[in-house]
Amino acid sequence: MRSAIILVVAMLCTAVSTGLSLAQGRAASVLVEEVDVRAITDTSPTLGQLVPSTQADVASRRAGVAAEVLFEVGDRVTVGEPMVRLETRLTEIERRNVEADLEVARSGIATAEAALTLARQVLARQERLKGSTAFQQGIFEDRTAEVARVQGLLGQAMAQAAAAEARMARVDYDLEHAIIKAPFTGVVVERMAQPGQYLTLGEAIAKLLDVAGVEIEADVPSDLVTGLTPSTVVAVDFAGGVSGKAKVRVALPVETVSTRTRPVRFQTDLTGIDPQLIAVGKSLTLHLPVSAPREVITVPKDALVQGRGGGWIVYAVVDGVAEVRPVTLGQSAEGRLEVLGGLAAGDLVVVRGNERLRPGQQVNASPAGG
């Protein structure tokens, strides 16, 4: 009996050992990329913040009582969208009065022009009598004075019409601007107007912020500013682990003596960024260049695996077998890392499927993205 039990145990051990050997011999399917040489630039992290390129108080262009306030704080308004409607009844009454005055003035012009035509005709007949016994100097002078008088009436009527037209233009201006519209597309960050409130000329109704035009501003050490030319592109780390790019727009000609820094403005595309991360004053990190580009060996970040001792390793594929390579890393660059030791240009490293690999395991390697 005892010998039979020993035999069974031996057979089980053999079966388990055979199974493990088969499992260890099974090739793993992985994706690989090549270790290559790229130009990277050493960078220094610099704190920046989001600032508005366009922010303004929306003001009333005429005085009046706010009949309707059509927005709330936080609303997004588009350029030309009505924000406040002012009462216009009194202005409309004034316009009718001006229309009447303008009609009177135009009627006066027409009357004066007709009178002037007649006076000139009479004067012309008197002039043709000069040199004859029918000519009378007194009548001629009366007719000349009459022409001058009617010319004065015409001028007065024309002046009245011009004044009425100017008043009409002012009334039309007030009616046009009785609707206060958004001067640009943005988000309302403050509301000052309330229904029934009397607004004076130039009084603010809201503070409007152009979110699409938000820029980045950073106080950059003066010795680094010289390396930032317009259109220089730098990496940006937003909150929540979101990365992006920013382009230098301008280095402002103002220096803070105590810190020896200058404000630099960067343009950035916020498309696709979580709106919760976009807020004026929001902090972020810019990676500014501190050296000229240099050629270095780089490895994809996805190839890195945390080693047992706390360092980093990668699996290099050599003759279809995964080999462990401890690596020493340097500067990061666009999804890759500088390799200071452990790999050579042209090595193939596993970037997908490396989580469960074992040293010496057979692999079926395919190019990543192939």
C-alpha positions in Angstrom: 0.0 0.0 0.0 2.7 2.5 1.0 4.6 1.8 -2.3 1.4 2.5 -4.2 0.9 5.9 -2.5 4.5 6.9 -3.3 3.9 5.9 -6.9 0.8 8.1 -7.2 2.5 11.1 -5.6 5.4 10.7 -8.0 3.1 10.6 -10.9 1.3 13.7 -9.8 4.5 15.6 -9.3 5.6 14.6 -12.7 2.3 15.8 -14.2 2.6 19.2 -12.4 6.2 19.6 -13.5 5.3 18.7 -17.1 2.4 21.3 -17.0 4.6 24.0 -15.7 7.3 23.3 -18.3 4.7 23.5 -21.0 3.3 26.8 -19.6 6.8 28.3 -19.3 7.5 27.2 -22.9 4.4 28.9 -24.3 5.3 32.0 -26.3 3.7 35.3 -25.3 2.3 37.7 -27.9 3.7 41.2 -27.4 4.1 44.5 -29.3 7.6 46.0 -29.6 9.1 49.3 -30.5 12.7 50.3 -31.4 15.0 52.2 -29.1 16.1 55.2 -31.2 18.1 58.4 -31.2 16.2 61.7 -31.0 16.8 65.3 -30.4 15.5 66.5 -27.0 15.8 69.7 -25.0 16.5 69.9 -21.3 13.7 71.7 -19.6 12.9 73.5 -16.3 9.4 73.4 -14.7 7.9 76.8 -14.3 4.6 77.7 -12.6 2.1 79.5 -14.8 -1.6 80.4 -14.7 -4.5 80.8 -17.0 -5.3 84.5 -17.8 -7.9 86.1 -20.0 -6.8 87.6 -23.3 -10.2 89.3 -23.5 -12.2 90.4 -20.4 -14.4 93.5 -20.3 -17.3 95.2 -18.5 -20.3 95.3 -20.9 -21.6 98.9 -20.7 -24.8 100.6 -21.6 -24.4 103.1 -24.5 -27.4 105.1 -23.3 -29.2 105.9 -20.1 -32.5 104.2 -19.3 -34.4 101.8 -17.1 -33.7 98.0 -17.5 -37.0 96.4 -18.6 -35.5 92.9 -19.0 -32.2 91.3 -17.9 -31.7 88.3 -20.1 -28.7 86.5 -18.6 -27.4 85.0 -15.4 -23.9 84.6 -13.9 -22.3 81.6 -15.7 -24.3 81.9 -18.9 -22.4 81.6 -22.2 -23.4 84.4 -24.6 -22.5 84.8 -28.2 -21.4 88.0 -29.9 -24.5 90.2 -30.7 -26.8 88.3 -28.3 -29.2 90.6 -26.4 -28.3 90.8 -22.7 -30.5 93.7 -21.5 -33.6 95.5 -22.9 -34.2 99.1 -21.8 -37.6 100.7 -21.7 -38.2 102.6 -25.0 -41.7 104.2 -24.6 -40.5 107.7 -23.8 -37.9 107.5 -26.6 -40.6 106.4 -29.1 -42.8 109.4 -28.0 -39.8 111.7 -28.5 -39.2 110.2 -32.0 -42.8 111.1 -33.0 -42.2 114.7 -31.8 -39.0 114.9 -33.8 -40.8 113.5 -36.9 -43.4 116.3 -36.6 -40.7 118.9 -36.2 -38.8 117.5 -39.2 -42.0 117.7 -41.3 -42.6 121.3 -40.3 -39.0 122.2 -41.2 -39.2 120.5 -44.6 -42.5 122.2 -45.3 -40.9 125.5 -44.4 -38.1 124.7 -46.8 -40.5 124.0 -49.6 -42.5 127.3 -48.9 -39.3 129.4 -48.7 -38.0 127.9 -51.9 -41.2 128.7 -53.7 -41.2 132.2 -52.3 -37.6 132.7 -53.3 -38.3 131.6 -56.9 -41.1 134.1 -57.1 -39.1 136.9 -55.6 -36.2 136.3 -58.0 -38.6 136.3 -61.0 -40.0 139.7 -59.9 -36.5 141.1 -59.3 -35.5 139.9 -62.7 -38.4 141.8 -64.4 -37.3 144.9 -62.6 -33.7 144.5 -63.8 -34.9 144.2 -67.4 -36.6 147.6 -67.0 -33.3 149.3 -66.3 -32.6 152.2 -68.8 -36.3 152.6 -69.5 -38.8 155.2 -68.2 -40.7 152.4 -66.5 -37.8 151.6 -64.2 -38.1 152.8 -60.6 -35.1 152.5 -58.3 -37.3 152.2 -55.1 -39.2 149.3 -56.5 -36.0 147.6 -57.6 -34.5 148.0 -54.1 -37.7 146.6 -52.5 -37.5 143.5 -54.8 -33.8 143.0 -53.9 -34.6 143.2 -50.2 -37.4 140.7 -50.6 -35.1 138.2 -52.3 -32.7 138.6 -49.4 -35.5 138.2 -46.8 -36.8 135.0 -48.4 -33.3 133.6 -48.7 -33.0 134.1 -44.9 -36.2 132.3 -44.3 -35.0 129.4 -46.5 -31.8 129.2 -44.5 -33.7 129.2 -41.3 -35.9 126.4 -42.4 -32.9 124.4 -43.6 -31.2 124.9 -40.3 -34.4 123.7 -38.5 -34.5 120.6 -40.7 -30.8 119.9 -40.0 -31.4 120.2 -36.3 -34.4 117.9 -36.5 -32.5 115.3 -38.5 -29.7 115.4 -35.8 -32.3 114.9 -33.1 -33.8 112.1 -35.1 -30.3 110.4 -35.5 -29.9 110.6 -31.7 -33.3 109.2 -31.0 -32.6 106.3 -33.5 -29.3 105.7 -31.7 -31.0 105.5 -28.4 -33.6 103.0 -29.8 -30.9 100.9 -31.5 -28.9 100.7 -28.2 -32.0 100.1 -26.1 -30.9 96.5 -26.5 -27.5 96.0 -24.9 -25.8 93.1 -26.8 -22.7 91.0 -26.0 -19.7 92.6 -27.7 -17.9 89.2 -28.0 -18.6 85.5 -27.2 -17.9 84.6 -23.6 -19.1 83.6 -20.2 -20.7 86.0 -17.8 -18.6 86.0 -14.6 -20.5 88.9 -12.9 -23.9 90.5 -13.2 -24.4 94.1 -12.3 -27.8 94.9 -13.8 -31.2 94.2 -12.3 -34.7 94.6 -13.8 -36.1 98.0 -13.0 -32.7 99.5 -12.4 -31.9 102.9 -13.9 -28.7 102.6 -15.9 -26.6 105.7 -16.6 -24.6 106.2 -19.8 -21.6 103.9 -19.7 -22.7 101.9 -16.6 -21.6 98.3 -16.6 -24.3 95.6 -16.8 -22.0 92.5 -16.7 -18.4 91.3 -16.7 -17.7 89.1 -19.7 -14.8 86.7 -20.1 -13.7 85.2 -23.4 -13.0 81.6 -22.3 -11.9 80.6 -25.8 -9.2 83.3 -25.7 -7.7 82.2 -22.4 -3.9 82.4 -22.4 -1.1 81.2 -20.1 1.1 83.7 -18.3 4.2 82.8 -16.4 6.9 84.7 -14.6 10.0 83.4 -16.4 13.6 83.9 -15.2 15.2 86.6 -17.3 18.1 84.3 -18.4 15.5 81.9 -19.9 13.5 84.5 -21.7 16.2 85.0 -24.3 15.7 81.4 -25.4 11.9 81.9 -25.9 11.2 83.3 -29.3 7.7 83.9 -30.6 6.2 80.5 -31.7 8.5 78.5 -29.4 6.4 75.5 -28.4 6.7 74.1 -24.8 5.0 71.2 -22.9 2.3 72.0 -20.4 1.0 70.0 -17.5 -2.6 70.9 -16.5 -4.3 69.7 -13.4 -5.5 66.1 -13.3 -2.5 64.7 -15.2 -3.6 66.3 -18.5 -0.8 67.4 -20.8 -0.8 69.8 -23.7 1.3 72.3 -25.7 1.7 76.0 -25.5 3.3 78.5 -27.9 5.0 81.7 -26.9 3.1 84.8 -28.0 5.1 87.5 -26.4 7.6 88.3 -23.6 6.4 91.5 -22.0 9.0 94.2 -21.6 8.6 94.4 -17.8 11.0 92.9 -15.3 10.5 92.3 -11.6 13.8 93.3 -10.0 13.4 91.3 -6.8 12.9 88.0 -8.6 14.6 88.8 -11.9 11.7 87.5 -13.9 9.6 88.7 -16.8 6.0 87.9 -17.7 5.6 85.8 -20.8 2.3 85.1 -22.5 1.6 81.7 -24.2 -1.2 80.6 -26.5 -2.7 77.2 -26.0 -5.4 75.1 -27.6 -7.9 74.1 -24.8 -10.0 72.0 -27.2 -10.8 68.7 -25.5 -9.7 69.9 -22.1 -12.2 69.3 -19.3 -14.0 72.7 -18.8 -13.6 72.2 -15.0 -9.8 72.6 -15.6 -10.3 75.9 -17.5 -10.6 78.8 -15.1 -8.9 82.2 -14.9 -6.2 81.9 -12.2 -5.9 78.1 -12.6 -2.3 77.0 -12.0 -0.3 74.7 -14.4 3.3 73.8 -15.1 5.2 74.8 -18.1 8.4 73.0 -19.2 10.7 75.7 -20.5 13.9 74.9 -22.5 17.1 75.5 -20.7 19.5 74.2 -23.3 19.9 73.6 -27.0 18.6 70.4 -28.5 20.9 67.3 -28.1 20.9 63.8 -29.6 20.1 61.1 -27.0 18.9 57.5 -27.0 15.2 57.3 -26.1 12.8 54.5 -25.1 9.0 54.6 -25.1 7.4 55.2 -21.7 5.2 52.2 -22.2 8.3 49.9 -22.2 9.0 50.7 -18.5 8.2 48.3 -15.8 8.8 48.9 -12.1 11.6 46.6 -10.9 11.5 44.7 -7.6 14.2 46.9 -6.1 12.4 50.1 -6.9 14.2 50.9 -10.2 13.0 50.6 -13.8 13.5 47.7 -16.1 12.5 46.9 -19.7 12.1 43.7 -21.6 14.3 43.6 -24.7 13.5 41.0 -27.3 16.6 39.1 -28.5 16.2 36.1 -30.8 12.6 35.7 -29.8 13.3 35.7 -26.0 12.5 38.4 -23.4 15.6 39.7 -21.6 15.4 41.9 -18.6 17.4 45.1 -18.9 17.7 47.5 -15.9 17.8 51.1 -17.3 18.9 54.4 -16.1 16.7 57.3 -17.2 17.1 61.0 -17.9 15.0 63.7 -19.5 11.5 63.0 -20.7 10.5 64.0 -24.3 7.1 63.6 -25.9 6.1 60.2 -24.6 9.6 58.9 -24.5 12.5 59.0 -22.0 16.2 59.5 -22.4 18.2 56.4 -21.7 21.4 57.0 -19.8 22.3 53.3 -19.6 21.1 49.8 -20.2 20.0 50.0 -23.8 21.4 50.8 -27.2 19.9 52.3 -30.3 18.2 49.7 -32.4 17.2 47.4 -29.5 13.6 46.1 -29.6 11.7 46.6 -26.3 8.2 45.3 -25.4 5.6 48.1 -25.0 2.5 45.9 -24.8 2.2 42.6 -22.9 5.2 43.3 -20.7 3.2 43.2 -17.5 3.2 39.4 -17.2 6.5 38.5 -18.9 9.2 36.5 -17.2 12.9 36.6 -17.9 13.8 34.1 -20.7 10.2 33.6 -21.8 9.6 33.0 -25.5 7.7 35.8 -27.3 5.9 36.4 -30.6 6.8 40.0 -31.3 4.8 42.3 -33.6 5.6 46.0 -34.3 3.5 48.4 -32.3 1.1 50.3 -34.6 1.9 47.9 -37.4 
